[in-house]
């Protein structure tokens, strides 16, 4: 959430920022309600001063044995108007809060303007694309042949997009989770195991609502949301808290299953593990000093890239354009790994800076060491990494002519085997 004063003083910047993200926001109504609210506050403050003045006058009249009827009547009139103003201010406050929640974050000046994925900017590429003398297969074909992922039984038991990992496929999934968590710990992240359902306040705090309700699974009976990413519970871990400046930056790494409805997804892009409804992911979350947040974004990106390099998977890093960036972010990088069996890039991580946008919604602040008034922290998060497409890329990248899959050396200690086949 943006600060109302910031919106008032930077109206065009906020309007253009929303427009650049392809969003329409009624900023005019927001400013109009804010002006009305400020006028009412001013009137109420004046009436309260008047009330004190009349109250003192009544006291003097009574003390002197004089008639205070007119003054008392005036006091009642002032009191009634103050109560009416207070009621109106409460109603305005609710409307303002609703409108503020609908205003997107402003893109950072370094973010390229654009409307489609074609406008994203590739800033880095690592690894050589494989060159082989045999026909590479897509991961779903290999996985079925090897018996390590069962899509059909997952569809039978639950529905499309809920696969079973079987045998060495399940072991590979678990190995990657442990590998990602251990590497995160080596790079300064504290492991945390959060709930996989959250309440509405948590979903609102990180910006999932009101924005992405249609993408979330809802436990209606208990008014809870299945998490689409560990970002939601972990970022809310410190909600309504006042941190000490010396504790910044605070970094967490969390493994969770994630649940996304992926409404409207169809076609070849959803085959196999490319886009599923339940998947495993290790999430990296940071709470940082505002002055350091963009340096921390770069190090977050490097932490995620490091994992792909250790796995030996070719990837590229994209700086996302305004129109391909989320409601809450100021700047976002996507990491895409090459899947040679499909001959396409698959997103495996998004690394984002939200500045104070989420912290303001969550009332998460820190107290500066110099004793000045508390400030909102800046929050960041990134996938480190999302497993389904990493597994897909591993299977396709490390396949052999015989249809087997070689396990990268860095995973041998976790899988206890070197080959699937």
C-alpha positions as CSV (number, residue, x, y, z in Angstrom):
1,X,0.0,0.0,0.0
2,X,1.2,3.5,-0.9
3,X,1.2,6.3,1.6
4,X,-1.8,8.6,1.1
5,X,0.4,11.7,1.4
6,X,2.8,10.3,-1.2
7,X,-0.1,9.8,-3.6
8,X,-1.4,13.3,-3.0
9,X,2.1,14.8,-3.6
10,X,2.9,12.5,-6.6
11,X,-0.4,12.1,-8.2
12,X,0.9,11.9,-11.8
13,X,3.7,9.6,-10.9
14,X,1.3,7.1,-9.3
15,X,-1.3,7.5,-12.1
16,X,1.4,6.8,-14.8
17,X,2.8,3.9,-12.7
18,X,-0.6,2.2,-12.6
19,X,-1.1,2.9,-16.3
20,X,2.3,1.4,-17.1
21,X,1.2,-1.8,-15.3
22,X,-1.9,-1.8,-17.4
23,X,-4.1,-1.1,-14.5
24,X,-6.9,1.5,-14.0
25,X,-7.3,3.1,-10.6
26,X,-9.8,5.8,-9.5
27,X,-7.2,8.2,-8.0
28,X,-9.5,11.1,-8.5
29,X,-12.1,9.7,-6.1
30,X,-9.3,8.8,-3.6
31,X,-8.0,12.4,-3.6
32,X,-11.6,13.8,-3.4
33,X,-12.4,11.6,-0.4
34,X,-9.1,12.6,1.2
35,X,-9.8,16.3,0.8
36,X,-13.2,15.8,2.3
37,X,-11.7,13.9,5.2
38,X,-9.2,16.6,5.9
39,X,-11.9,19.3,5.9
40,X,-13.9,17.3,8.3
41,X,-10.9,16.8,10.6
42,X,-10.3,20.6,10.5
43,X,-14.0,21.3,11.3
44,X,-14.0,18.7,14.1
45,X,-10.9,20.2,15.6
46,X,-12.4,23.6,15.5
47,X,-15.7,22.4,17.1
48,X,-13.8,20.6,19.9
49,X,-11.9,23.8,20.7
50,X,-15.3,25.5,20.7
51,X,-16.7,22.8,23.0
52,X,-14.0,23.4,25.5
53,X,-14.6,27.2,25.3
54,X,-18.3,26.9,25.8
55,X,-17.8,24.3,28.6
56,X,-15.6,26.8,30.4
57,X,-18.2,29.5,29.8
58,X,-21.0,27.3,31.3
59,X,-18.9,26.8,34.4
60,X,-18.4,30.5,34.9
61,X,-22.1,31.2,34.4
62,X,-23.2,28.6,36.9
63,X,-20.5,29.7,39.4
64,X,-21.8,33.3,39.1
65,X,-25.4,32.2,39.5
66,X,-26.3,33.2,35.9
67,X,-28.6,31.5,33.4
68,X,-26.5,29.0,31.3
69,X,-29.5,27.7,29.2
70,X,-28.3,29.2,25.9
71,X,-24.7,28.1,26.4
72,X,-25.9,24.5,27.3
73,X,-28.0,24.4,24.1
74,X,-25.0,25.6,22.1
75,X,-22.9,22.9,23.7
76,X,-25.4,20.2,22.7
77,X,-25.5,21.5,19.2
78,X,-21.7,21.4,19.0
79,X,-21.6,17.9,20.6
80,X,-24.1,16.5,18.0
81,X,-22.1,17.9,15.1
82,X,-18.8,16.4,16.5
83,X,-20.5,13.0,16.8
84,X,-21.8,13.3,13.3
85,X,-18.3,14.2,12.0
86,X,-16.8,11.3,13.9
87,X,-19.2,8.9,12.2
88,X,-18.6,10.4,8.8
89,X,-14.8,10.2,9.3
90,X,-15.1,6.5,10.2
91,X,-17.1,5.8,7.1
92,X,-14.6,7.8,5.0
93,X,-11.7,5.9,6.6
94,X,-13.2,2.6,5.4
95,X,-13.7,3.8,1.9
96,X,-10.2,5.3,1.8
97,X,-8.7,2.1,3.0
98,X,-10.5,0.1,0.3
99,X,-9.4,2.5,-2.4
100,X,-5.8,2.6,-1.1
101,X,-5.7,-1.2,-1.3
102,X,-6.5,-1.0,-5.0
103,X,-3.6,1.3,-5.9
104,X,-0.6,-0.6,-7.3
105,X,3.0,0.0,-6.4
106,X,5.0,2.4,-8.5
107,X,7.6,0.8,-10.9
108,X,11.2,1.7,-10.2
109,X,12.7,4.2,-12.7
110,X,15.1,1.4,-14.0
111,X,12.2,-0.8,-15.0
112,X,11.6,-0.8,-18.8
113,X,8.2,0.3,-20.0
114,X,6.3,-2.4,-21.9
115,X,3.0,-4.2,-22.3
116,X,3.9,-7.8,-23.1
117,X,6.6,-10.4,-22.3
118,X,8.4,-9.3,-25.5
119,X,9.2,-6.1,-23.8
120,X,11.1,-7.7,-21.0
121,X,14.9,-7.1,-21.1
122,X,17.4,-10.0,-21.0
123,X,20.3,-8.8,-18.8
124,X,22.3,-12.0,-18.3
125,X,22.7,-15.5,-19.7
126,X,24.7,-18.4,-18.3
127,X,25.6,-21.9,-19.7
128,X,25.6,-23.4,-23.1
129,X,22.5,-24.9,-24.7
130,X,23.1,-28.6,-25.2
131,X,24.1,-30.0,-28.6
132,X,23.4,-33.7,-29.0
133,X,23.2,-36.2,-31.8
134,X,19.9,-37.8,-30.8
135,X,16.3,-36.6,-30.6
136,X,15.6,-35.0,-27.2
137,X,12.4,-35.9,-25.5
138,X,10.1,-33.7,-23.4
139,X,10.1,-34.4,-19.6
140,X,6.6,-35.8,-19.5
141,X,7.5,-38.5,-22.0
142,X,10.6,-39.5,-20.2
143,X,8.9,-39.3,-16.7
144,X,6.1,-41.7,-17.9
145,X,8.6,-44.1,-19.4
146,X,10.8,-44.1,-16.3
147,X,7.8,-44.3,-13.9
148,X,8.9,-41.4,-11.8
149,X,6.0,-39.0,-12.2
150,X,2.4,-40.2,-12.6
151,X,0.1,-37.5,-14.2
152,X,-2.8,-39.9,-15.0
153,X,-3.2,-41.2,-11.4
154,X,-2.9,-37.6,-10.0
155,X,-5.7,-36.6,-12.3
156,X,-7.8,-39.6,-11.2
157,X,-7.2,-38.9,-7.5
158,X,-7.5,-35.1,-7.5
159,X,-7.6,-33.6,-11.0
160,X,-5.4,-32.2,-13.7
161,X,-2.3,-30.4,-12.3
162,X,-1.8,-32.6,-9.2
163,X,0.8,-35.2,-10.2
164,X,2.3,-38.0,-8.1
165,X,6.1,-38.2,-7.8
166,X,7.0,-41.9,-7.6
167,X,10.2,-43.8,-6.5
168,X,13.3,-42.0,-7.6
169,X,11.1,-39.1,-8.8
170,X,9.9,-38.5,-5.2
171,X,13.5,-38.9,-4.0
172,X,14.8,-36.3,-6.5
173,X,12.1,-33.9,-5.4
174,X,13.1,-34.3,-1.8
175,X,16.8,-34.0,-2.7
176,X,16.3,-30.7,-4.5
177,X,14.3,-29.3,-1.5
178,X,17.1,-30.2,0.9
179,X,19.8,-29.0,-1.5
180,X,18.1,-25.6,-1.9
181,X,17.5,-25.1,1.8
182,X,21.1,-26.0,2.8
183,X,22.6,-23.7,0.2
184,X,20.3,-20.9,1.4
185,X,21.5,-21.5,4.9
186,X,25.1,-21.2,3.7
187,X,24.2,-17.8,2.2
188,X,22.8,-16.3,5.4
189,X,19.1,-17.3,5.4
190,X,17.5,-18.8,8.5
191,X,15.3,-21.8,7.8
192,X,11.6,-21.4,8.8
193,X,8.7,-23.9,8.3
194,X,5.5,-21.9,8.0
195,X,1.8,-22.9,7.9
196,X,0.4,-23.6,4.4
197,X,-2.9,-21.9,5.0
198,X,-3.3,-18.2,6.0
199,X,-6.1,-15.9,7.1
200,X,-7.5,-13.0,5.1
201,X,-5.4,-10.4,6.9
202,X,-2.2,-12.2,5.9
203,X,-3.3,-12.5,2.3
204,X,-4.1,-8.8,2.3
205,X,-0.8,-8.0,3.9
206,X,1.3,-9.3,1.0
207,X,-1.1,-8.1,-1.7
208,X,-2.7,-11.4,-2.7
209,X,-6.1,-9.7,-2.0
210,X,-7.6,-7.7,-3.4
211,X,-5.8,-8.7,-6.6
212,X,-5.3,-12.4,-7.0
213,X,-8.3,-14.0,-5.3
214,X,-9.2,-16.0,-8.4
215,X,-5.8,-17.7,-8.4
216,X,-6.1,-18.9,-4.8
217,X,-7.8,-22.0,-3.3
218,X,-10.1,-21.0,-0.5
219,X,-11.1,-23.1,2.6
220,X,-14.5,-21.4,2.8
221,X,-15.7,-23.1,5.9
222,X,-12.8,-21.8,8.0
223,X,-12.2,-18.6,6.0
224,X,-8.6,-19.6,5.2
225,X,-6.5,-19.4,2.0
226,X,-4.2,-22.2,0.7
227,X,-0.9,-20.4,0.2
228,X,0.2,-19.7,-3.4
229,X,3.8,-19.2,-2.2
230,X,5.6,-19.2,1.2
231,X,6.0,-15.5,0.6
232,X,2.6,-15.0,2.2
233,X,3.1,-16.6,5.7
234,X,6.8,-15.8,6.0
235,X,6.4,-12.1,5.1
236,X,3.6,-11.9,7.6
237,X,5.8,-13.5,10.3
238,X,6.7,-10.0,11.6
239,X,3.4,-8.3,10.9
240,X,2.5,-5.5,13.4
241,X,6.0,-5.7,14.9
242,X,8.7,-3.1,15.5
243,X,12.1,-4.5,14.6
244,X,15.4,-3.0,15.7
245,X,17.6,-1.5,13.0
246,X,20.5,-3.8,14.2
247,X,18.4,-6.8,13.2
248,X,18.2,-5.8,9.6
249,X,18.6,-7.4,7.2
250,X,16.6,-10.4,8.3
251,X,16.6,-13.3,5.9
252,X,14.4,-16.4,5.9
253,X,14.3,-19.5,3.7
254,X,11.1,-21.7,3.7
255,X,10.1,-24.8,1.9
256,X,6.3,-25.3,1.4
257,X,4.0,-26.9,-1.1
258,X,2.2,-24.2,-3.0
259,X,-1.3,-24.1,-4.4
260,X,-2.5,-22.1,-7.4
261,X,-5.7,-22.4,-9.4
262,X,-4.0,-21.1,-12.6
263,X,-7.4,-20.1,-13.9
264,X,-7.5,-19.6,-17.6
265,X,-4.3,-21.6,-18.3
266,X,-4.6,-24.0,-21.2
267,X,-2.7,-25.4,-24.2
268,X,0.8,-26.7,-24.7
269,X,2.2,-24.4,-22.0
270,X,0.5,-26.4,-19.3
271,X,1.7,-29.9,-20.3
272,X,3.6,-32.0,-17.8
273,X,5.2,-30.0,-15.0
274,X,5.1,-26.7,-16.9
275,X,2.1,-25.3,-15.0
276,X,0.5,-27.3,-12.2
277,X,-1.9,-26.6,-9.3
278,X,0.2,-28.0,-6.4
279,X,4.0,-27.8,-6.4
280,X,7.0,-27.6,-4.1
281,X,9.1,-24.4,-3.7
282,X,11.8,-23.0,-1.5
283,X,11.2,-19.3,-1.0
284,X,13.7,-16.6,0.1
285,X,12.3,-13.6,2.0
286,X,14.2,-10.5,3.2
287,X,13.3,-7.7,5.5
288,X,15.9,-4.9,4.9
289,X,16.7,-1.2,5.6
290,X,15.2,1.0,2.9
291,X,18.7,2.3,2.0
292,X,19.9,-1.2,1.1
293,X,16.8,-2.7,-0.6
294,X,18.1,-2.5,-4.2
295,X,21.5,-3.9,-3.3
296,X,19.6,-6.7,-1.5
297,X,17.6,-7.3,-4.6
298,X,20.7,-7.9,-6.6
299,X,22.1,-10.3,-4.0
300,X,18.8,-12.1,-3.9
301,X,18.9,-12.6,-7.6
302,X,22.5,-13.9,-7.3
303,X,21.4,-16.4,-4.6
304,X,18.8,-17.9,-6.9
305,X,21.1,-17.9,-9.9
306,X,23.8,-19.6,-7.9
307,X,21.6,-22.7,-7.5
308,X,21.0,-23.0,-11.3
309,X,24.8,-22.7,-11.8
310,X,25.5,-25.5,-9.3
311,X,22.9,-27.7,-11.1
312,X,24.6,-26.9,-14.4
313,X,21.4,-25.7,-16.0
314,X,21.6,-23.0,-18.7
315,X,19.4,-20.0,-17.8
316,X,18.7,-16.4,-18.6
317,X,17.8,-13.5,-16.3
318,X,15.1,-11.0,-17.4
319,X,14.4,-7.6,-16.1
320,X,10.6,-7.5,-16.2
321,X,8.8,-4.6,-18.0
322,X,6.1,-2.6,-16.3
323,X,3.2,-4.5,-17.9
324,X,4.6,-7.9,-17.1
325,X,5.2,-7.0,-13.4
326,X,2.8,-7.6,-10.5
327,X,0.5,-5.3,-8.6
328,X,2.9,-5.1,-5.6
329,X,6.4,-5.0,-7.1
330,X,8.6,-2.0,-7.8
331,X,11.2,-4.1,-9.7
332,X,11.3,-7.8,-10.6
333,X,13.7,-10.2,-12.2
334,X,12.7,-13.6,-13.7
335,X,15.1,-16.5,-14.1
336,X,14.2,-18.8,-16.9
337,X,15.9,-22.2,-17.4
338,X,16.3,-23.8,-20.8
339,X,14.2,-27.0,-21.3
340,X,15.9,-28.6,-24.4
341,X,13.2,-31.3,-24.9
342,X,10.6,-28.6,-25.4
343,X,13.0,-26.0,-26.8
344,X,11.7,-23.3,-24.6
345,X,12.5,-21.2,-21.6
346,X,10.7,-22.0,-18.3
347,X,10.4,-19.6,-15.4
348,X,11.8,-21.0,-12.2
349,X,12.3,-17.9,-10.1
350,X,11.0,-14.4,-9.7
351,X,13.0,-12.0,-7.5
352,X,11.1,-8.9,-6.4
353,X,11.5,-5.7,-4.4
354,X,8.3,-4.3,-2.9
355,X,9.9,-1.4,-1.0
356,X,7.5,-0.4,1.8
357,X,4.4,-1.5,0.0
358,X,3.8,-4.7,1.9
359,X,5.2,-3.4,5.1
360,X,2.8,-0.6,5.2
361,X,-0.1,-3.0,4.7
362,X,1.2,-5.1,7.5
363,X,2.3,-2.3,9.8
364,X,5.9,-3.7,9.9
365,X,8.4,-1.1,11.0
366,X,11.9,-0.8,12.4
367,X,13.3,1.7,15.0
368,X,16.4,3.5,13.7
369,X,19.4,3.2,16.0
370,X,19.6,7.0,16.4
371,X,16.3,7.0,18.2
372,X,14.3,8.8,15.4
373,X,10.7,7.8,14.7
374,X,10.0,4.3,13.3
375,X,10.1,3.6,9.6
376,X,8.7,0.9,7.4
377,X,11.1,-1.8,6.4
378,X,11.5,-2.9,2.8
379,X,10.5,-6.4,1.9
380,X,11.8,-8.7,-0.9
381,X,11.3,-12.2,-1.9
382,X,12.4,-14.7,-4.6
383,X,12.1,-18.4,-5.5
384,X,15.1,-20.3,-4.5
385,X,13.8,-22.3,-6.5
386,X,10.4,-23.5,-7.7
387,X,10.8,-27.2,-8.2
388,X,8.4,-28.4,-11.0
389,X,10.2,-26.7,-13.9
390,X,13.6,-27.3,-12.4
391,X,12.7,-31.0,-12.4
392,X,11.4,-30.7,-15.9
393,X,14.6,-29.0,-17.1
394,X,16.8,-31.5,-15.2
395,X,15.1,-34.5,-16.9
396,X,15.3,-32.9,-20.3
397,X,18.9,-31.5,-20.0
398,X,20.4,-34.6,-18.4
399,X,18.7,-37.3,-20.5
400,X,20.8,-39.9,-22.3
401,X,20.2,-41.5,-25.8
402,X,18.8,-44.6,-24.0
403,X,16.1,-42.5,-22.2
404,X,17.8,-42.5,-18.8
405,X,18.5,-39.4,-16.7
406,X,21.9,-38.6,-15.2
407,X,21.7,-36.9,-11.8
408,X,24.0,-33.8,-11.4
409,X,26.9,-34.4,-9.1
410,X,25.9,-31.8,-6.6
411,X,22.8,-33.9,-5.8
412,X,24.4,-37.3,-5.3
413,X,24.8,-36.8,-1.6
414,X,21.1,-36.1,-1.4
415,X,19.7,-38.7,-3.8
416,X,22.1,-41.5,-3.0
417,X,21.9,-42.5,-6.7
418,X,23.5,-41.1,-9.8
419,X,21.1,-42.3,-12.5
420,X,17.4,-42.8,-13.2
421,X,16.8,-45.6,-15.6
